[in-house]
Amino acid sequence: MKTIVARSVAIALLLGLSGNFAILLGQAVSSNEVLTNDRVMTLVKGGLPTSVIVNKIRTSKTHFDTTTEELLHLQQARVPAEIINAMVEASSVNSTVTSSLGAGDVSKTDPNDPTATHDAGIYLYQVVDGSRKMIQLEPSVSKQMKSGGFFQSAMTYGIAKVKFKAALAGKSAVLQIDQPRPTFYFYFEVKGSGLSTSSYYATSPNEFVLVKLDTKDNSREVTVSQANVFGAQSGTMDKAVREFAYEKIAPGVYKVTPKVDLSEGEYGFYNGGGAGPSGGAKIFDFGIRLPRLG
């Protein structure tokens, strides 16, 4: 009889403890809840094992204060070192992710403020009627690579160059600008590859060229490579290139302006990485259409 009573008491105690654990975990797993220093101390005081709390930190949204004063406060509250370490790691990861989501100041949310966070891309910056306005340039992708000069090359035994051109559909870009020297902002998701590593991702405006496109009946073209019997040369031709200046505003954020006024026509920022003979060149295109006087 005593054995049965003892077992019943033990089961009741286990159920009670399980219930308390479930309540604590239920409070912690709320989808809208963010783990804070106070919440972690509540879990510790509730008797949850250290391993459970550490796993919870690693799988939850967190917003920890890991200043020196708060770390000392956590230690004084008898929070195990393993949990404090997990909190510091989570704080560090959150800081890294926040800085990589979009260049700029995460505390600013105005989409027309160049210093606010923006998705990676190239943006036109304008002031219209006293108000700032930013428009993202949508890239156009060349569906084909045109070639020319084969006959002339054959007639000159390969001395004349064969040219390969990226062709964009349409006679003009969707975005038309009425200023001869517009201002652009470049936002990069990768801040830089460093001196000891390499990256396939662009990290600077230096990896782009601003080109003027040749306008045809229903397309826009730019030469991206040429070759003859003496060898091949990749890159746009000098006559199509328009120089620009850039200024680094913040990590991954650059202000870009042409060095001289642009004449009317079709233009684009071009990065040739990944373009092949069958197409695939990505050009951030726009047009310059100056207002008519009178």
N, C-alpha and C positions, 0 to 999 in steps of 0.2 A: 504494500500500500504506500509506504514512504517513497519507494522508488518511483511509483506512478506520479505521486504529487511532485516530486523533485523534477521529473521530466516535464510535467505540465508547466511548472514555474519557469524552467529553462526555455521552453518553447515560447512562453508568453514574453519573457525578456528579449529573446531573439526577435520576435515579431515587433515588439516595441521599438527596439533599436533599428530594425529595418524600416519601420514606419518613419522614424526621425530622419534616417538617411534619405529616404525617398522624398520627404518634405524638403530637406535641404537641397537635394539634387533637382527637384522640381522647380524650386525657386531659381536655381542657377541656370537651368537650361531654357528659360523663357527666351523665345526667339527675339524679343525686343530688349532683352537685358544685356547690359554691358558690364563685364566684371571690373570692379574698382578695388582699391586698397581696402575699403571698409567691408565690401562683400567677401573678400578673401579672409579677412580677420574673423568674420562671422562664421565662415565655413570651418576655420581652424578651431574656433571656440566650440563649434557644434560637434567636434570629435571626428570629423572626416579624416581618413588616412591621408598622409602626405602624398602618396602616389596618385590618389583619386583627384586631389586638388590640382596637382601638377598637370595631369591629363586634361582636366577641365580648362585650365588656363591655356593650354596649347590648342584647344579645339573651340575656343569661344572668342567672341568679340571682347576686346579689353581696352581699358583706358586707365593705365596705372600712372601714379605719381612716383617716380623713382629718384627724386632729388635726395641729397645726402640726409637731410632732416627726416624725410619720410622713411628712408631705409632704416635709420636708427629707431624710429618710432615702431616700425614693423618688428625689429629685433627685440625691443622692449616689450612688445605685445606677445613675445614668445612664438612668433611665426617661424617655422623651421627654415633653415638656410636653403634647402632644396626648393622650397616654394618661392622664396625671395629671388633666387637665381632665375626661376622660370618667369617671374614677373619682369625682371630686368631684360631677359631675352625677348619677351613679348613686346615690351616697350621699344626695344631696338628695331625689331622687325616691322612694327607699325610705322615707325619713323621712316624706314627705308621705303616701304610700300607707298606711303603718302607722297614722298618726294618723287617717286618714279611714275605715279599715275598721270601727272601732267605738270609741265614746267610752270613756274610762277608761284605766287603767294596763295596758299590754300585757304587763307582766311578771307580772301577776296573772291566774290562770286559773280561780279559784273562781267558778262561775256564780251562787253565792248571795252574793257579795261585791259590793256596789253600786259600789265603786271599780274593779272589774275591767272588762275589755273586754266589751261586750255588743253583740249585733246591734241595729240601730235599732228602737225601739219603746217601748211603755209597759209597765212592770213593777210588780207589786204586791210590796211588801217586808214581810215578817212575821218575827217571832221566835217559833218554835214549839218548846216544850220546851227553851228555851235555845239553839236552833240557828237560824241565819239561813236564810230561804227566800225566793227570788224567783220569781214566776210571771209570765210574759208574757201580757198581755191580747191576745187575738186579736180583731181588729176584725170587727164585723158590718156588712154593707152593706145599705142599704135597697133593696129590689127595686122599690118603688113609692112614689109620692108621693100621699098622700091629700089631698083638699081638702074644705072644708066652709064653710057660711055663704053659699052662693050665693042661696038663697031669701030669707034675711034681708037680704042686700045688695040684691036686686032690690026688696024691699018698702020699703027705705029709700032708693031711687034711688041706690044705690052708696055711701051713707055708711057702712053697716055693713061691717066688714072680712071679706074672704074669706081663710081661713087654709089654708096648705099645710103638710102634716105628713110627716115622714120616718117610715116604719113598718118596724120590725124584726120578723121572724118569731119566734114563740115568746113565751110568757108571761113567761119569765125567762131571764136570762143563764146560761151554763154556769158561770161563776165567781161563787160566792157567798161573801161575806166576813162574818165574825162580829164585826167591830170597827166602831164608829160613826165613827171618824176614821182611816181607813187611810192608809198612806204609800205613795206611788208614786214611781218614778224614770222620767224621760223621757230617752231616748238618741236623739240626732239624728245622721243621717249627714252632714248639711250643718251646719257649725258656725255659719254666719251669712253673710248676703248683703252686709253692710257698708252704709255710708251712701251709696255711689255706685253701687251695683248693685241690681238687683231679682232676686227668686227666687220661683219657684212652689212651692218646698219650704218646709215649716214648719221654723223654726229655734229656736223658743222656745215654752214652755207658754202664753205670752201669746196665741198664735194658736188656742188651744183654749178651749172653755167646758165646764164640768162641769154636766150637766143631769140633772134627775130626769125619768124617762120616765113617761108615762101608760100604765098597764097595762090592756089590754083582754082579751077572752076568749082570744085566741091571738096577740096581738101587743103590741108596745110602741111608743109614738108620741111624737114631740116636734115642736112647731111650728117650722118653719125659715124661714118668710116669711109675710107677710100683705100685703094690698093693698085699697084702696078707691078711690073716685073722686078722692081727693086725692093718691094716689100709692101707691108700694109700699115695703115695709120688709122687709129681709132680716135674718136672725139669729133666735136663739131668744128666746122671751118671758122677761121678767124673773122671772116667778113660777116658771119651771122651772130657772133658773140657781142654782147653788150656788157661792159664792166659794171660791177656794183660794189658798193662799200658796205661793210657790216660792222655792227657793234654788239658785243656780248652784254646783255642786260642782266642775266641770271644764268645759273647752270642749265644748259639746254635751251636757252631763250636768246634769240638774236634779232636785232633790228636791221633790216636790209633796205637799201635805197640805191637806185641806179646812179652812177657817177655823173651822167649827163642826161638831158631831157630825151625822152623817147619820142620818135616820130610816130605818126599814125601807122597802125599795122597790127599784126598778130605776133604775140610773144609767148614765151614759156620758160619756166625753170626746169632744167633737164638734168637728170642723173642717169647716166647710161648703164649703171649696174644692172645686170640681169637681162638686158636686151639682146636678142639673138637674131639670126637671119630671118626667122619667120615672124618677127615682130616682138611686141612686149615692151617697147620703150615707154616709160611713164613720164609724161610732161604735164606740169602744172601750168595750164595755159590761160591766157587772158588777152584782151585786145585793148589798144589805145584808140579812142575816138574823141578827139578834141572838139569842144563846143564851137559852133560857127558864130562868128561875130556879125552883128547886124541882123 
